[in-house]
Amino acid sequence: MRGFDTILKALSGLVNERTVRLSLLGSAVKVDERQFTRLHWLLGDVGAALDVAELPELFVLADPQLNAVTIGMNRPMIVLNSGLVDLLDDEELRFVIGHEVGHALSGHAVYQTILLRLLALSGALGAIPLGGLGTRVIVAALFEWSRKAELSADRAALLACQDPQVALRVHMKVASGGHLEDLDPPSFLAQASEYEAAGDVRDMLLRLQLVENASHPFAVVRAKELRRWVDSGEYARILAGNYPRREDDAHAPLSEAAQEAAASYAESFSSIGDTLGRFLQDVVGVIGGVKGWLEEKLR
């Protein structure tokens, strides 16, 4: 939506981002040449790999949860929780910082802000009969977008660290709480395949219910999606220098991205249709068996 992001950035920069930055300056540690020096140099490396004109500010917050976040549209700020800093080695932290820089470069904060505003609004609209229905549809779509945005940021992170094994280690550590010595990479990826396996309609509906209000995909899903992207050849193609340039963004055709998205969702819906078809086939088989048993008993 051309122009909308500019308006939202301007409004956010007036008060909200200043408030957040002041809070971080007062409660967290700002990374620079003298504080968390290794993170400072990692941020510079990531910026060079992704060709960042202006690096976001980086803060470390005392929080044991394994999390990192990018805040702000006008002047993005990256916050790493101390639990993540303690758990990951330098190469893994390079991946995480690359992920957050990817969010900042892609302008994801615009739609994340819309999502947060709608979530706050949906509570009030829920009290009105049918009032929250339209909002819920939009929120569900934005949550789906948010999960896809995380996959995009993972790709940026891999381009920053340029080591698929490092990316896999990060997802394994986040999923296990850091017990990497007890994990096996092929088994971890096989677990992702098992999660994604079609199963029956119950599994399909349960998966939809699990992620309906989730802003992030599960760790095993993220690992498998990144591996799928590498195997597709797209990662190697970009490393070879074959990728769109930012100066061409204004002229980039939206139709190509829309076609790619449509193809991706069509593939997903096809597997759902296959699952539903197998389920109905099983139901018909059961009904046929019951019918035969009744005919035998009541003949």
ABEGO torsion letter per residue (X at the ends): XBGAAAAAAAAAAAAAAAAAAAAAAAABBBBBAABGAAAAAAAAAAAAAAGBABBBBBBBBBBABBBBBBBEAABBBBBBBAAAAAABBAAAAAAAAAAAAAAAAAGAAAAAAAAAAAAAAAAAAAABBGAAAAAAAAAAAAAAAAAAAAAAAAAAAAAAAGBAAAAAAAAAAAAAGGBAAABBAAAAAAAAAAAABAEBAAAAAAAAAAAAABABBBAAAAAAAAAAAAAAGAAAAAAAGBBBBAAAAAABBAAAAAAAAAAAAAAAAAAAAAAAAAAAAAAAAAAAAAAAAAAAAAX
